[in-house]
Amino acid sequence: MSLPADDSTLCLKETADFLKVTVATVHKQVNEGRLPAPVYVAPRAPRWFRSELIAALEATRALPRDARAARRAARLASSAAA
């Protein structure tokens, strides 16, 4: 895998600040597979590549119309199953 020369790594707090979420949300999204797993430069020192975070955000971004349709379909499916 080839990374750009200016691709910096972010610690957990910097990652949370970059994504404008809490540290707990970063852990949750990594566990759900929405964010890439960190690279450990040392024990207890996770780092994320800025380019991988941007790519993950782009991959999960939906247009408002698509997001609304997905929520509506999920609600219909859950009400039909009940």
C-alpha positions as CSV (number, residue, x, y, z in Angstrom):
1,M,0.0,0.0,0.0
2,S,1.4,3.3,-1.0
3,L,0.6,6.4,1.1
4,P,1.1,10.0,0.1
5,A,4.2,11.6,1.6
6,D,2.2,14.2,3.4
7,D,-0.2,11.7,5.0
8,S,0.0,12.4,8.7
9,T,-1.1,10.1,11.5
10,L,-3.5,11.2,14.2
11,C,-3.7,10.0,17.8
12,L,-7.0,9.0,19.4
13,K,-7.8,12.5,20.7
14,E,-6.8,14.1,17.4
15,T,-8.9,11.6,15.5
16,A,-11.9,12.4,17.6
17,D,-11.3,16.2,17.1
18,F,-10.8,15.7,13.4
19,L,-14.1,13.8,13.1
20,K,-15.9,16.1,15.5
21,V,-17.0,13.2,17.7
22,T,-16.1,11.8,21.1
23,V,-13.4,9.3,21.8
24,A,-16.0,6.7,22.7
25,T,-17.7,7.3,19.3
26,V,-14.3,6.6,17.5
27,H,-14.0,3.3,19.4
28,K,-17.6,2.4,18.5
29,Q,-17.3,3.2,14.8
30,V,-14.0,1.2,14.6
31,N,-15.8,-1.8,16.2
32,E,-18.7,-1.4,13.7
33,G,-16.3,-1.2,10.8
34,R,-17.3,2.3,9.8
35,L,-13.7,3.6,10.5
36,P,-10.5,1.8,9.8
37,A,-8.6,0.0,12.5
38,P,-5.7,1.9,14.0
39,V,-2.1,1.3,13.5
40,Y,-0.2,0.8,16.7
41,V,3.1,2.5,16.8
42,A,3.7,1.3,20.3
43,P,1.5,-0.5,22.9
44,R,-1.4,1.6,23.8
45,A,-0.6,4.2,21.1
46,P,-3.1,3.8,18.3
47,R,-2.7,6.1,15.2
48,W,-5.0,6.6,12.2
49,F,-3.9,7.9,8.8
50,R,-5.7,11.0,7.9
51,S,-6.2,9.8,4.3
52,E,-7.8,6.6,5.5
53,L,-10.2,8.6,7.7
54,I,-11.2,10.8,4.8
55,A,-11.7,7.8,2.6
56,A,-13.9,6.1,5.2
57,L,-16.0,9.3,5.5
58,E,-16.4,9.5,1.8
59,A,-17.4,5.8,1.6
60,T,-20.1,6.2,4.3
61,R,-21.5,9.5,3.1
62,A,-25.0,9.4,1.7
63,L,-27.1,12.0,0.0
64,P,-29.9,13.2,2.2
65,R,-32.5,11.7,-0.2
66,D,-30.8,8.3,-0.1
67,A,-30.4,8.4,3.7
68,R,-34.1,9.3,4.1
69,A,-35.1,6.4,1.8
70,A,-32.9,4.0,3.8
71,R,-34.4,5.0,7.1
72,R,-37.9,4.7,5.7
73,A,-37.1,1.2,4.3
74,A,-35.6,0.1,7.7
75,R,-38.7,1.4,9.5
76,L,-41.0,-0.5,7.1
77,A,-39.0,-3.7,7.5
78,S,-39.0,-3.5,11.3
79,S,-42.8,-2.8,11.4
80,A,-43.4,-5.7,9.0
81,A,-41.3,-8.1,11.1
82,A,-43.3,-7.2,14.3
